[in-house]
């Protein structure tokens, strides 16, 4: 498998799930501004919509959309409980918001580990987290997970 990603955007959650699931995979960075991958390929030939993430499967199939990729990966290793179990009709139970939470957590992690180079905006984000100690503690526990640290490091976010 190969994950096409851009640092610190919505491709971070599938990147974390690949690590948490113990999958063997490659990555290729996408420059969204130029539309080129790190190997120089035109990214629109991989995803005509031009956004990340894309998961290229070993059989050549292409998966897009972060929640769909997370669901696909979670279904391969259900014992890891990476997402809530689907009902028999393929739908999530009413409380099955794991993909949304994972996406939001990935966004929060990016904000927590992002350097303070954004000045006042970054201080505002950090202040918002300080006012939510339970969320801050949760994000800290998630950020400390080896799989999360590996994804953040691979994307150059830490």
Secondary structure, DSSP 4 states (H G I P E B T S, - for coil): -EEEE-TTSTHHHHHHHHHHTT---EEEEEETTTTEETTS-BGGGT-TT--S-EEE-TTS-EEESHHHHHHHHHHHTGGG-SSPPBPTTSPBPTT--HHHHHHHHHHHHHHHHS-GGGTHHHHHHHHHHHT-HHHHHHHHHHHHSHHHHHHHHHTT--
